[in-house]
Amino acid sequence: MAEAIRGAPDNPHAPAACGVLLAGGQSRRMGGGDKTLRKLGDRTILQHVIDRAAPQVERLILNANGDPHRFAEVRLPVAPDVVDGFAGPLAGVLTGMEWAARHAPEVTWIATFACDAPFLPRELVARLRQAVSDADADLACAASNGRSHPVFGLWRVDLRHDLRQAMIDEDIRKVDVWTARHKLVTVDFPLETRADGPRDPFFNANHPDDLAEAERLLATG
């Protein structure tokens, strides 16, 4: 397996973070298959996400189920869900925590990124790190335009035991149900100003129409 991408941390004194690209879903709203491997311009959506996420973290892995060889081109470690049954984004978070504890013991945090948001902020992890430091928090998540985006988050690796118990013993699947047990800080990201109107930096391609809109946004800068 190829080495994880290593990015340049925004602050050399910040705690190490492993980036986890969450691609463990079934893409039903896109019609099935791997929506993250659909083309956006001359690259896949996944490659757009990697280009923005990799410089923000020390290591980067991909959380995806099924045959890992379909992601060979991105040259990242692929970690399938450690909880069976397509258990949602919390399964990806737990997978990232446990992968980091096993393969990158120097890492104390994981940063998670949805793989269908090709325009995610380049300063995402830096701002989440600052927020958890300022608030002495256990977790951080992003928000924009009045909505929270818990899949774009920063999570303490040592919470993995509590999360595994919640998922296995209590069958918890909703992110906000579990995060409510810990000190969470939410970081708001403003809409981006564009000539054709404001754009949410967490715009995601869930449906075919969204992919067409992403093409338009890419083409117009």
Contacts in CASP RR format, 6 or more apart in sequence:
PFRMAT RR
TARGET T0000
AUTHOR 0000-0000-0000
METHOD contacts of the structure
MODEL  1
MAEAIRGAPDNPHAPAACGVLLAGGQSRRMGGGDKTLRKLGDRTILQHVI
DRAAPQVERLILNANGDPHRFAEVRLPVAPDVVDGFAGPLAGVLTGMEWA
ARHAPEVTWIATFACDAPFLPRELVARLRQAVSDADADLACAASNGRSHP
VFGLWRVDLRHDLRQAMIDEDIRKVDVWTARHKLVTVDFPLETRADGPRD
PFFNANHPDDLAEAERLLATG
1 77 0 8 1.000
1 78 0 8 1.000
2 75 0 8 1.000
2 76 0 8 1.000
2 77 0 8 1.000
4 18 0 8 1.000
4 59 0 8 1.000
4 60 0 8 1.000
4 61 0 8 1.000
4 76 0 8 1.000
4 77 0 8 1.000
4 104 0 8 1.000
5 50 0 8 1.000
5 54 0 8 1.000
5 59 0 8 1.000
5 60 0 8 1.000
5 75 0 8 1.000
5 76 0 8 1.000
6 58 0 8 1.000
6 59 0 8 1.000
6 60 0 8 1.000
7 54 0 8 1.000
7 55 0 8 1.000
7 56 0 8 1.000
7 57 0 8 1.000
7 58 0 8 1.000
7 60 0 8 1.000
8 55 0 8 1.000
9 16 0 8 1.000
9 17 0 8 1.000
9 57 0 8 1.000
9 58 0 8 1.000
10 56 0 8 1.000
10 123 0 8 1.000
10 125 0 8 1.000
10 126 0 8 1.000
10 129 0 8 1.000
11 126 0 8 1.000
11 129 0 8 1.000
14 129 0 8 1.000
14 133 0 8 1.000
15 108 0 8 1.000
15 109 0 8 1.000
15 129 0 8 1.000
16 58 0 8 1.000
16 104 0 8 1.000
16 106 0 8 1.000
16 107 0 8 1.000
16 108 0 8 1.000
16 109 0 8 1.000
17 57 0 8 1.000
17 58 0 8 1.000
17 107 0 8 1.000
17 108 0 8 1.000
17 109 0 8 1.000
17 110 0 8 1.000
17 111 0 8 1.000
17 125 0 8 1.000
17 129 0 8 1.000
17 154 0 8 1.000
18 57 0 8 1.000
18 58 0 8 1.000
18 59 0 8 1.000
18 60 0 8 1.000
18 61 0 8 1.000
18 96 0 8 1.000
18 99 0 8 1.000
18 100 0 8 1.000
18 104 0 8 1.000
18 107 0 8 1.000
18 109 0 8 1.000
18 110 0 8 1.000
18 111 0 8 1.000
19 53 0 8 1.000
19 56 0 8 1.000
19 57 0 8 1.000
19 59 0 8 1.000
19 60 0 8 1.000
19 61 0 8 1.000
19 110 0 8 1.000
19 111 0 8 1.000
19 112 0 8 1.000
19 113 0 8 1.000
20 60 0 8 1.000
20 61 0 8 1.000
20 62 0 8 1.000
20 63 0 8 1.000
20 79 0 8 1.000
20 92 0 8 1.000
20 93 0 8 1.000
20 95 0 8 1.000
20 96 0 8 1.000
20 99 0 8 1.000
20 110 0 8 1.000
20 111 0 8 1.000
20 112 0 8 1.000
20 113 0 8 1.000
21 46 0 8 1.000
21 49 0 8 1.000
21 50 0 8 1.000
21 53 0 8 1.000
21 60 0 8 1.000
21 61 0 8 1.000
21 62 0 8 1.000
21 63 0 8 1.000
21 76 0 8 1.000
21 113 0 8 1.000
21 115 0 8 1.000
22 63 0 8 1.000
22 89 0 8 1.000
22 92 0 8 1.000
22 93 0 8 1.000
22 112 0 8 1.000
22 113 0 8 1.000
22 114 0 8 1.000
22 115 0 8 1.000
22 151 0 8 1.000
23 34 0 8 1.000
23 36 0 8 1.000
23 46 0 8 1.000
23 62 0 8 1.000
23 63 0 8 1.000
23 64 0 8 1.000
23 115 0 8 1.000
24 63 0 8 1.000
24 64 0 8 1.000
24 65 0 8 1.000
24 81 0 8 1.000
24 86 0 8 1.000
24 88 0 8 1.000
24 91 0 8 1.000
24 92 0 8 1.000
25 65 0 8 1.000
25 86 0 8 1.000
25 88 0 8 1.000
26 32 0 8 1.000
26 33 0 8 1.000
26 86 0 8 1.000
27 33 0 8 1.000
27 34 0 8 1.000
27 35 0 8 1.000
27 36 0 8 1.000
29 206 0 8 1.000
29 207 0 8 1.000
30 38 0 8 1.000
30 205 0 8 1.000
30 206 0 8 1.000
30 207 0 8 1.000
30 208 0 8 1.000
30 211 0 8 1.000
31 208 0 8 1.000
34 64 0 8 1.000
34 70 0 8 1.000
35 45 0 8 1.000
35 116 0 8 1.000
35 205 0 8 1.000
35 206 0 8 1.000
35 211 0 8 1.000
36 44 0 8 1.000
36 45 0 8 1.000
36 46 0 8 1.000
36 49 0 8 1.000
36 115 0 8 1.000
36 116 0 8 1.000
37 44 0 8 1.000
37 45 0 8 1.000
37 46 0 8 1.000
37 70 0 8 1.000
37 71 0 8 1.000
38 44 0 8 1.000
38 45 0 8 1.000
38 205 0 8 1.000
38 211 0 8 1.000
39 45 0 8 1.000
40 48 0 8 1.000
40 118 0 8 1.000
40 205 0 8 1.000
40 211 0 8 1.000
40 214 0 8 1.000
40 215 0 8 1.000
40 218 0 8 1.000
41 215 0 8 1.000
41 218 0 8 1.000
45 115 0 8 1.000
45 116 0 8 1.000
45 118 0 8 1.000
45 205 0 8 1.000
45 214 0 8 1.000
46 62 0 8 1.000
46 71 0 8 1.000
46 74 0 8 1.000
46 115 0 8 1.000
47 74 0 8 1.000
48 118 0 8 1.000
48 119 0 8 1.000
49 113 0 8 1.000
49 114 0 8 1.000
49 115 0 8 1.000
49 116 0 8 1.000
49 117 0 8 1.000
49 118 0 8 1.000
49 120 0 8 1.000
50 60 0 8 1.000
50 74 0 8 1.000
50 76 0 8 1.000
52 118 0 8 1.000
52 119 0 8 1.000
52 120 0 8 1.000
52 121 0 8 1.000
52 122 0 8 1.000
53 60 0 8 1.000
53 111 0 8 1.000
53 113 0 8 1.000
53 120 0 8 1.000
54 60 0 8 1.000
55 122 0 8 1.000
56 111 0 8 1.000
56 122 0 8 1.000
56 123 0 8 1.000
56 124 0 8 1.000
56 125 0 8 1.000
56 126 0 8 1.000
57 111 0 8 1.000
57 125 0 8 1.000
58 104 0 8 1.000
58 107 0 8 1.000
59 100 0 8 1.000
59 104 0 8 1.000
59 107 0 8 1.000
60 76 0 8 1.000
61 76 0 8 1.000
61 77 0 8 1.000
61 78 0 8 1.000
61 79 0 8 1.000
61 96 0 8 1.000
61 99 0 8 1.000
62 71 0 8 1.000
62 74 0 8 1.000
62 76 0 8 1.000
62 77 0 8 1.000
62 78 0 8 1.000
62 79 0 8 1.000
62 115 0 8 1.000
63 78 0 8 1.000
63 79 0 8 1.000
63 80 0 8 1.000
63 81 0 8 1.000
63 92 0 8 1.000
63 95 0 8 1.000
63 96 0 8 1.000
64 71 0 8 1.000
64 78 0 8 1.000
64 79 0 8 1.000
64 80 0 8 1.000
65 80 0 8 1.000
65 81 0 8 1.000
65 86 0 8 1.000
66 80 0 8 1.000
68 78 0 8 1.000
68 80 0 8 1.000
71 78 0 8 1.000
77 99 0 8 1.000
77 103 0 8 1.000
79 95 0 8 1.000
79 96 0 8 1.000
79 99 0 8 1.000
80 95 0 8 1.000
81 87 0 8 1.000
81 88 0 8 1.000
81 91 0 8 1.000
81 92 0 8 1.000
81 95 0 8 1.000
82 91 0 8 1.000
82 92 0 8 1.000
82 94 0 8 1.000
82 95 0 8 1.000
82 98 0 8 1.000
82 164 0 8 1.000
83 91 0 8 1.000
83 94 0 8 1.000
83 95 0 8 1.000
83 167 0 8 1.000
83 168 0 8 1.000
87 167 0 8 1.000
87 173 0 8 1.000
88 173 0 8 1.000
89 112 0 8 1.000
89 114 0 8 1.000
89 150 0 8 1.000
89 151 0 8 1.000
89 175 0 8 1.000
90 163 0 8 1.000
90 167 0 8 1.000
90 172 0 8 1.000
90 173 0 8 1.000
90 174 0 8 1.000
90 175 0 8 1.000
90 178 0 8 1.000
91 167 0 8 1.000
92 112 0 8 1.000
93 110 0 8 1.000
93 112 0 8 1.000
93 155 0 8 1.000
93 163 0 8 1.000
93 175 0 8 1.000
94 160 0 8 1.000
94 163 0 8 1.000
94 164 0 8 1.000
94 167 0 8 1.000
96 110 0 8 1.000
96 112 0 8 1.000
97 110 0 8 1.000
97 155 0 8 1.000
97 157 0 8 1.000
97 159 0 8 1.000
97 160 0 8 1.000
97 163 0 8 1.000
98 160 0 8 1.000
98 164 0 8 1.000
100 107 0 8 1.000
100 110 0 8 1.000
100 157 0 8 1.000
101 157 0 8 1.000
101 160 0 8 1.000
107 157 0 8 1.000
108 156 0 8 1.000
108 157 0 8 1.000
108 158 0 8 1.000
109 129 0 8 1.000
109 132 0 8 1.000
109 154 0 8 1.000
109 155 0 8 1.000
109 156 0 8 1.000
109 157 0 8 1.000
110 154 0 8 1.000
110 155 0 8 1.000
110 157 0 8 1.000
111 124 0 8 1.000
111 125 0 8 1.000
111 128 0 8 1.000
111 153 0 8 1.000
111 154 0 8 1.000
111 155 0 8 1.000
112 151 0 8 1.000
112 152 0 8 1.000
112 153 0 8 1.000
112 154 0 8 1.000
112 155 0 8 1.000
113 120 0 8 1.000
113 124 0 8 1.000
113 151 0 8 1.000
113 152 0 8 1.000
114 120 0 8 1.000
114 149 0 8 1.000
114 151 0 8 1.000
114 152 0 8 1.000
114 202 0 8 1.000
114 204 0 8 1.000
116 204 0 8 1.000
116 205 0 8 1.000
116 206 0 8 1.000
117 152 0 8 1.000
117 202 0 8 1.000
117 203 0 8 1.000
117 204 0 8 1.000
117 205 0 8 1.000
118 203 0 8 1.000
118 205 0 8 1.000
118 214 0 8 1.000
118 218 0 8 1.000
119 192 0 8 1.000
119 199 0 8 1.000
119 201 0 8 1.000
119 202 0 8 1.000
119 203 0 8 1.000
119 214 0 8 1.000
119 217 0 8 1.000
120 152 0 8 1.000
120 201 0 8 1.000
120 202 0 8 1.000
121 127 0 8 1.000
121 142 0 8 1.000
121 189 0 8 1.000
121 201 0 8 1.000
124 142 0 8 1.000
124 152 0 8 1.000
124 189 0 8 1.000
125 154 0 8 1.000
127 187 0 8 1.000
127 189 0 8 1.000
128 140 0 8 1.000
128 141 0 8 1.000
128 142 0 8 1.000
128 153 0 8 1.000
128 154 0 8 1.000
128 187 0 8 1.000
129 140 0 8 1.000
129 154 0 8 1.000
131 137 0 8 1.000
131 140 0 8 1.000
131 185 0 8 1.000
131 187 0 8 1.000
132 138 0 8 1.000
132 139 0 8 1.000
132 140 0 8 1.000
132 154 0 8 1.000
132 185 0 8 1.000
134 185 0 8 1.000
135 183 0 8 1.000
135 185 0 8 1.000
136 183 0 8 1.000
137 183 0 8 1.000
137 184 0 8 1.000
137 185 0 8 1.000
138 156 0 8 1.000
138 159 0 8 1.000
138 182 0 8 1.000
138 183 0 8 1.000
138 184 0 8 1.000
139 153 0 8 1.000
139 154 0 8 1.000
139 155 0 8 1.000
139 156 0 8 1.000
139 159 0 8 1.000
139 179 0 8 1.000
139 182 0 8 1.000
139 183 0 8 1.000
139 184 0 8 1.000
139 185 0 8 1.000
140 153 0 8 1.000
140 154 0 8 1.000
140 184 0 8 1.000
140 185 0 8 1.000
140 186 0 8 1.000
140 187 0 8 1.000
141 148 0 8 1.000
141 149 0 8 1.000
141 150 0 8 1.000
141 152 0 8 1.000
141 153 0 8 1.000
141 154 0 8 1.000
141 179 0 8 1.000
141 184 0 8 1.000
141 186 0 8 1.000
141 187 0 8 1.000
142 148 0 8 1.000
142 149 0 8 1.000
142 152 0 8 1.000
142 153 0 8 1.000
142 186 0 8 1.000
142 187 0 8 1.000
142 188 0 8 1.000
142 189 0 8 1.000
142 202 0 8 1.000
143 149 0 8 1.000
143 186 0 8 1.000
143 187 0 8 1.000
143 188 0 8 1.000
143 189 0 8 1.000
144 188 0 8 1.000
144 189 0 8 1.000
144 190 0 8 1.000
144 191 0 8 1.000
144 200 0 8 1.000
144 201 0 8 1.000
144 202 0 8 1.000
145 191 0 8 1.000
145 200 0 8 1.000
146 188 0 8 1.000
148 176 0 8 1.000
148 186 0 8 1.000
149 202 0 8 1.000
150 175 0 8 1.000
150 176 0 8 1.000
150 179 0 8 1.000
151 175 0 8 1.000
152 202 0 8 1.000
159 182 0 8 1.000
162 181 0 8 1.000
162 182 0 8 1.000
163 178 0 8 1.000
166 172 0 8 1.000
166 178 0 8 1.000
166 181 0 8 1.000
167 173 0 8 1.000
172 178 0 8 1.000
189 201 0 8 1.000
189 202 0 8 1.000
191 198 0 8 1.000
191 199 0 8 1.000
191 200 0 8 1.000
191 201 0 8 1.000
192 198 0 8 1.000
192 199 0 8 1.000
192 200 0 8 1.000
192 201 0 8 1.000
194 220 0 8 1.000
194 221 0 8 1.000
195 220 0 8 1.000
196 220 0 8 1.000
199 217 0 8 1.000
203 210 0 8 1.000
203 213 0 8 1.000
203 214 0 8 1.000
203 217 0 8 1.000
204 210 0 8 1.000
205 211 0 8 1.000
205 213 0 8 1.000
205 214 0 8 1.000
END
